[in-house]
Amino acid sequence: MRYKLSFVVGVALGYVLGTRAGRERYEQLRKQARQFSQNPAVRNAAESAAQTGREVAGKALHTVSDKVGDRMPESVAERVRSLKERSRTGEDEWGTTNT
């Protein structure tokens, strides 16, 4: 799926950069992209994907910490704790909520 998405983005970017349709077509594409990104369904899907990523990262943290144990530097452990606290409050650095 990731490769398909990368391919589509690459084709779209190549078209925009290589087109001879002019500024008008570029503005049309830009407007459509903005409308797409502001669509509530797209935003919900992005937030859902972010939440799933945080959950998977949390599970991976437990697995890695069990294997690494005390060998993890304190600075890394402190950063992980702060990220876990931030996810509990429902805030992230992107300004989105965990709804």
C-alpha positions in Angstrom: 0.0 0.0 0.0 2.8 2.4 0.9 4.4 1.8 -2.5 1.2 2.5 -4.3 0.7 5.7 -2.4 4.3 6.8 -3.1 3.8 6.0 -6.8 0.6 8.1 -7.0 2.2 11.0 -5.1 5.2 10.8 -7.5 3.0 10.8 -10.6 1.1 13.8 -9.3 4.2 15.7 -8.4 5.8 14.9 -11.7 2.7 16.1 -13.5 2.6 19.4 -11.5 6.3 20.0 -12.0 6.4 18.9 -15.6 3.1 20.3 -16.9 2.9 23.0 -19.5 -0.7 23.7 -18.6 0.4 26.9 -16.8 -0.4 28.6 -13.6 -4.1 28.1 -13.9 -3.9 24.3 -13.8 -1.5 24.5 -11.0 -3.9 26.6 -9.0 -6.7 24.1 -9.7 -4.6 21.2 -8.4 -3.5 23.2 -5.4 -7.2 24.1 -4.5 -8.2 20.4 -4.9 -5.4 19.2 -2.7 -6.3 21.8 0.0 -10.0 20.7 -0.2 -9.0 17.1 0.1 -6.7 17.7 3.1 -9.5 19.7 4.9 -12.1 17.0 4.4 -13.3 15.8 7.8 -13.2 12.2 6.7 -9.5 12.6 5.6 -8.7 14.4 8.9 -10.4 11.6 10.9 -8.5 8.9 9.0 -5.2 10.7 9.6 -5.9 11.1 13.3 -6.9 7.5 13.5 -3.7 6.4 11.8 -1.7 8.6 14.2 -3.4 7.1 17.2 -2.8 3.5 15.9 0.8 4.4 15.3 1.1 5.7 18.9 -0.4 2.4 20.2 1.9 0.3 18.1 4.9 2.4 19.3 3.8 1.9 22.9 3.7 -1.9 22.4 7.0 -1.9 20.7 8.4 0.2 23.6 7.4 -2.5 26.1 8.9 -5.2 23.9 12.2 -3.4 23.4 12.5 -2.3 27.0 12.0 -5.9 28.2 14.9 -6.9 25.9 17.1 -3.9 26.5 16.4 -3.5 30.2 18.8 -1.3 32.1 21.1 -0.8 29.1 18.9 2.1 27.8 20.4 5.5 28.4 18.5 7.6 30.9 18.1 10.4 28.3 16.2 8.1 26.0 14.1 6.6 28.8 13.2 10.2 29.9 12.2 11.2 26.4 10.0 8.0 26.1 8.3 8.8 29.4 7.5 12.4 28.3 6.0 11.1 25.0 3.9 8.6 26.9 2.6 11.4 29.2 1.8 13.6 26.3 -0.2 10.8 24.6 -2.2 10.3 27.8 -3.3 13.9 27.8 -4.4 13.7 24.2 -2.0 16.3 22.9 0.8 16.1 20.4 3.1 18.5 18.8 0.9 18.7 15.7 -2.0 20.3 17.5 -4.4 17.4 16.8 -6.6 15.6 19.3 -7.0 11.9 19.9 -10.7 11.7 19.1 
